[in-house]
């Protein structure tokens, strides 16, 4: 008898969970929904992540070439007059470095936006899809595309509120005394933890950008420390896993800097190493997003009991189970 797959029903998500259950649910979701989620990530996030990896490879390859003893000039571009005036080639002033920086910034920014949108859009579509039907990437993209405007608006709202708010706060504290400026960092930490529920609320509810902003501060009341602890634990695990994917670049750096091997003059190996890191980043960055999603469902269930009400509404709607008895079966014709 096949084992029923987890996290195919809305009730699987809308539950109260303690700290350990939320960590366990994060990894259980990723493993149980690995294939359909991976397909969506490959379609929507992988191209932008690879673009960012290529740009980062160009940038880091030229940086390694700028280290004394590694050769004075960089492949792929001329040095500027300012760099020549200092007597050495500056890795940040070559054509390939500037191009790499632009590609890395654009690629990783798009990849991060699409990564959170794809993960949360996948969960929303999975909750609304019958349990016995797989989630198609086309359905996920249809839902994600309908919400991209709200996501961009959410980011703009964050930049405006955080930029103006902390700019005014920093100025006021600076007038009170230079030492008071350090008080900005605890305030920033508090706000960032509260906003960790911002995008889960935006994707799982239909209230809009401003409503999701207010909702994140409402839900986290009394649960700020547990949210911070969950985020720190998952981020630590993610950081450890990320080191596995950065090993190829560290090996290349050791070969060029410590062993002085004449390798990768065309930055091909640097690009390949950073592309591997970009691929690993896609998989590991899913974990904090999913963990904050389960924290969102946990807090909603504690305050409002949405999942419990949905479960009560389904009572009596399911078909009666079929009774079977091995000793007496009226549909058995017997032997003749």
C-alpha positions as CSV (number, residue, x, y, z in Angstrom):
1,X,0.0,0.0,0.0
2,X,1.6,3.4,-1.0
3,X,2.4,5.8,1.7
4,X,0.4,9.0,1.6
5,X,2.5,12.0,0.7
6,X,2.7,14.7,3.3
7,X,1.9,18.4,2.8
8,X,-0.6,17.9,0.1
9,X,-3.6,19.3,2.1
10,X,-4.2,22.7,3.6
11,X,-4.7,21.0,7.0
12,X,-1.1,19.8,6.8
13,X,0.2,23.4,7.0
14,X,-2.3,25.1,9.3
15,X,-1.3,23.6,12.6
16,X,0.2,24.7,15.9
17,X,3.7,23.5,16.1
18,X,6.4,23.9,18.9
19,X,9.9,24.9,18.1
20,X,11.2,21.4,17.2
21,X,8.1,20.6,15.2
22,X,8.7,23.7,13.0
23,X,12.3,22.7,12.3
24,X,11.2,19.1,11.5
25,X,8.3,20.3,9.3
26,X,10.7,22.5,7.3
27,X,12.9,19.6,6.3
28,X,10.0,17.2,5.9
29,X,8.3,19.6,3.5
30,X,11.4,20.0,1.4
31,X,11.9,16.2,1.2
32,X,8.3,15.3,0.5
33,X,7.8,18.0,-2.1
34,X,11.3,17.9,-3.5
35,X,10.6,16.9,-7.1
36,X,7.8,19.3,-7.9
37,X,9.4,22.1,-6.0
38,X,12.7,21.5,-7.7
39,X,11.1,21.6,-11.1
40,X,9.6,25.0,-10.4
41,X,12.9,26.3,-9.0
42,X,14.7,25.1,-12.1
43,X,12.2,26.8,-14.4
44,X,11.9,30.1,-12.7
45,X,14.9,30.7,-10.4
46,X,17.8,28.8,-12.0
47,X,18.4,31.2,-15.0
48,X,18.7,34.3,-12.8
49,X,20.9,32.4,-10.3
50,X,23.2,31.2,-13.0
51,X,23.5,34.8,-14.4
52,X,24.4,36.0,-10.9
53,X,27.0,33.2,-10.6
54,X,28.6,34.0,-13.9
55,X,28.9,37.7,-12.9
56,X,30.3,36.8,-9.5
57,X,32.8,34.4,-11.2
58,X,34.1,37.2,-13.4
59,X,34.4,39.5,-10.4
60,X,36.1,37.1,-8.1
61,X,38.4,35.8,-10.9
62,X,39.7,39.3,-11.5
63,X,40.0,39.8,-7.8
64,X,42.2,36.7,-7.5
65,X,44.3,38.0,-10.4
66,X,44.9,41.3,-8.5
67,X,46.7,39.5,-5.6
68,X,50.4,40.2,-5.7
69,X,52.3,37.4,-7.3
70,X,49.4,36.3,-9.4
71,X,50.1,38.4,-12.5
72,X,49.5,42.1,-13.0
73,X,46.9,42.2,-15.7
74,X,43.4,40.8,-15.8
75,X,41.8,38.9,-18.7
76,X,38.8,40.4,-20.3
77,X,39.4,44.2,-20.0
78,X,41.8,47.1,-19.9
79,X,42.7,48.9,-16.7
80,X,41.6,52.5,-16.2
81,X,44.0,55.4,-16.0
82,X,43.3,55.7,-12.3
83,X,44.4,52.2,-11.8
84,X,47.5,52.7,-13.8
85,X,48.3,55.8,-11.8
86,X,48.6,53.6,-8.7
87,X,51.1,51.3,-10.5
88,X,49.0,48.2,-10.5
89,X,45.9,46.8,-12.1
90,X,42.8,47.4,-10.0
91,X,40.5,44.4,-10.1
92,X,37.4,46.6,-9.7
93,X,38.2,48.9,-12.6
94,X,38.3,46.5,-15.5
95,X,35.6,46.1,-18.1
96,X,35.0,42.5,-17.1
97,X,34.8,43.3,-13.4
98,X,32.3,46.0,-13.9
99,X,30.3,43.7,-16.2
100,X,30.5,40.9,-13.6
101,X,29.4,43.2,-10.8
102,X,26.3,44.3,-12.8
103,X,25.5,40.7,-13.8
104,X,25.9,39.5,-10.2
105,X,23.7,42.3,-8.7
106,X,21.0,41.9,-11.3
107,X,21.1,38.1,-11.3
108,X,21.0,37.5,-7.5
109,X,18.4,40.3,-7.0
110,X,16.1,38.7,-9.5
111,X,16.9,35.2,-8.2
112,X,16.0,36.2,-4.6
113,X,12.8,37.8,-5.6
114,X,11.8,34.8,-7.8
115,X,12.9,32.3,-5.1
116,X,10.7,33.6,-2.4
117,X,7.8,34.1,-4.9
118,X,8.2,30.6,-6.3
119,X,8.4,28.9,-2.9
120,X,5.4,30.7,-1.4
121,X,3.5,30.5,-4.7
122,X,4.1,26.8,-4.8
123,X,2.7,26.3,-1.3
124,X,-0.4,28.3,-2.1
125,X,-1.0,26.3,-5.3
126,X,-0.3,23.0,-3.4
127,X,-2.9,23.9,-0.8
128,X,-5.6,24.6,-3.4
129,X,-4.8,21.5,-5.5
130,X,-6.4,18.1,-4.9
131,X,-4.1,15.9,-2.9
132,X,-3.9,13.2,-5.6
133,X,-2.9,15.7,-8.3
134,X,0.7,17.0,-8.8
135,X,1.5,20.7,-8.8
136,X,2.3,21.8,-12.4
137,X,4.9,24.6,-12.9
138,X,2.5,26.2,-15.2
139,X,-0.1,26.6,-12.4
140,X,2.6,28.0,-10.1
141,X,3.8,30.5,-12.6
142,X,0.3,31.6,-13.3
143,X,-0.2,32.4,-9.6
144,X,3.2,33.9,-9.2
145,X,2.8,36.2,-12.2
146,X,-0.5,37.5,-10.8
147,X,1.3,38.5,-7.5
148,X,4.6,39.9,-8.9
149,X,3.2,43.5,-8.9
150,X,2.3,43.1,-5.2
151,X,5.8,41.7,-4.4
152,X,7.5,44.7,-6.1
153,X,5.2,47.0,-4.3
154,X,6.0,45.3,-1.0
155,X,9.8,45.7,-1.5
156,X,9.3,49.4,-2.4
157,X,7.2,49.9,0.7
158,X,10.0,48.3,2.8
159,X,12.7,50.5,1.3
160,X,10.7,53.6,1.9
161,X,9.6,52.9,5.4
162,X,12.9,51.5,6.6
163,X,15.0,54.1,4.8
164,X,13.0,57.1,6.1
165,X,12.3,55.6,9.5
166,X,15.8,54.6,10.4
167,X,17.2,57.7,8.7
168,X,15.1,60.0,10.9
169,X,15.9,57.8,14.0
170,X,19.6,57.8,13.3
171,X,19.6,61.6,12.8
172,X,17.7,62.1,16.1
173,X,20.1,59.9,18.0
174,X,23.1,61.5,16.4
175,X,21.9,64.9,17.7
176,X,21.5,63.4,21.2
177,X,25.1,62.2,21.0
178,X,27.3,60.1,18.8
179,X,27.1,57.1,21.1
180,X,23.4,56.9,20.9
181,X,23.6,55.9,17.2
182,X,24.3,52.3,18.2
183,X,20.7,52.1,19.5
184,X,19.6,51.9,15.9
185,X,20.9,48.4,15.6
186,X,18.6,46.8,18.3
187,X,15.6,48.7,16.7
188,X,16.6,47.4,13.2
189,X,16.9,43.8,14.5
190,X,13.5,44.0,16.1
191,X,11.9,45.3,12.9
192,X,13.6,42.8,10.7
193,X,12.4,39.9,12.8
194,X,8.9,41.2,12.7
195,X,9.1,41.5,8.9
196,X,10.2,37.9,8.5
197,X,6.4,37.2,8.4
198,X,5.7,39.9,5.9
199,X,6.0,37.9,2.7
200,X,4.3,34.7,4.1
201,X,1.4,36.9,5.0
202,X,1.5,38.6,1.6
203,X,1.4,35.3,-0.3
204,X,-1.0,33.3,2.0
205,X,-3.6,36.0,2.4
206,X,-5.3,38.3,0.0
207,X,-5.2,41.6,2.0
208,X,-2.6,43.4,0.0
209,X,0.7,45.0,0.7
210,X,-0.2,47.3,3.5
211,X,-2.4,44.7,5.2
212,X,0.4,42.2,5.1
213,X,2.7,44.7,6.7
214,X,0.4,45.3,9.6
215,X,-0.4,41.6,9.8
216,X,3.3,40.7,10.4
217,X,3.5,43.0,13.4
218,X,0.2,41.7,14.8
219,X,1.0,38.0,14.5
220,X,4.5,38.2,16.1
221,X,3.2,39.8,19.3
222,X,4.5,37.7,22.2
223,X,6.4,35.4,19.9
224,X,9.3,37.6,18.9
225,X,12.0,35.6,20.7
226,X,10.8,32.3,19.4
227,X,10.7,33.7,15.8
228,X,14.3,35.0,16.2
229,X,15.5,31.7,17.6
230,X,13.9,29.7,14.8
231,X,15.5,32.0,12.2
232,X,18.9,31.8,13.8
233,X,18.9,28.0,13.9
234,X,17.7,27.6,10.3
235,X,20.2,30.3,9.1
236,X,23.0,28.5,10.9
237,X,22.1,25.2,9.3
238,X,21.8,27.0,5.9
239,X,25.3,28.6,6.4
240,X,26.9,25.3,7.1
241,X,25.4,23.7,4.0
242,X,26.4,26.7,1.9
243,X,30.1,26.0,2.7
244,X,29.8,22.7,0.8
245,X,29.0,24.6,-2.4
246,X,31.7,27.2,-1.9
247,X,34.5,24.6,-1.5
248,X,35.3,24.5,-5.3
249,X,36.0,28.3,-5.2
250,X,38.1,28.0,-2.1
251,X,40.1,25.2,-3.7
252,X,40.7,27.4,-6.8
253,X,41.7,30.3,-4.6
254,X,44.2,28.1,-2.7
255,X,45.7,26.9,-5.9
256,X,46.3,30.4,-7.2
257,X,47.2,32.2,-4.1
258,X,49.0,29.7,-1.9
259,X,50.4,27.2,-4.5
260,X,50.9,29.9,-7.2
261,X,49.6,27.6,-9.9
262,X,49.0,29.3,-13.3
263,X,45.5,28.2,-13.7
264,X,42.2,29.9,-14.8
265,X,43.7,32.7,-16.8
266,X,40.4,33.1,-18.7
267,X,38.3,33.0,-15.5
268,X,36.4,29.8,-16.7
269,X,37.1,27.9,-13.5
270,X,36.0,30.9,-11.4
271,X,32.8,31.2,-13.3
272,X,32.2,27.4,-12.9
273,X,32.9,27.5,-9.2
274,X,30.6,30.4,-8.6
275,X,27.9,28.8,-10.7
276,X,28.1,25.8,-8.4
277,X,27.7,28.1,-5.5
278,X,24.7,29.8,-7.1
279,X,23.0,26.4,-7.6
280,X,23.7,25.5,-3.9
281,X,22.3,28.8,-2.8
282,X,19.0,28.1,-4.5
283,X,18.5,24.8,-2.5
284,X,19.8,26.2,0.9
285,X,17.9,29.5,0.7
286,X,14.6,27.6,0.6
287,X,15.0,26.5,4.2
288,X,14.6,29.9,5.9
289,X,11.7,30.8,3.7
290,X,9.9,27.5,4.6
291,X,10.7,27.9,8.3
292,X,9.2,31.4,8.4
293,X,6.2,30.0,6.5
294,X,5.5,27.4,9.2
295,X,6.0,30.0,11.9
296,X,3.4,32.1,10.1
297,X,0.9,29.2,10.0
298,X,1.7,28.4,13.7
299,X,1.0,32.0,14.8
300,X,-2.2,32.2,12.7
301,X,-3.5,29.0,14.2
302,X,-2.7,30.1,17.7
303,X,-4.5,33.4,17.4
304,X,-7.4,32.5,15.0
305,X,-7.6,28.7,14.7
306,X,-8.2,28.9,10.9
307,X,-7.1,25.3,10.4
308,X,-9.3,24.0,13.2
309,X,-12.4,25.7,11.9
310,X,-11.7,24.3,8.4
311,X,-11.4,20.8,9.9
312,X,-14.7,21.2,11.8
313,X,-16.4,22.3,8.6
314,X,-15.3,19.2,6.8
315,X,-16.9,16.9,9.4
316,X,-19.7,14.8,7.9
317,X,-18.8,15.8,4.3
318,X,-16.5,12.8,3.6
319,X,-18.0,9.6,2.3
320,X,-18.6,6.7,4.8
321,X,-15.8,4.2,4.9
322,X,-16.4,0.8,3.2
323,X,-16.6,-2.0,5.7
324,X,-14.9,-5.3,4.8
325,X,-14.9,-8.5,6.7
326,X,-12.7,-11.5,5.8
327,X,-15.1,-14.0,7.4
328,X,-18.4,-12.8,6.0
329,X,-18.5,-11.2,2.6
330,X,-22.0,-10.9,0.9
331,X,-20.4,-10.1,-2.5
332,X,-18.4,-13.3,-2.4
333,X,-19.9,-15.9,-4.9
334,X,-18.1,-18.8,-3.3
335,X,-16.8,-21.9,-5.0
336,X,-19.0,-24.1,-7.2
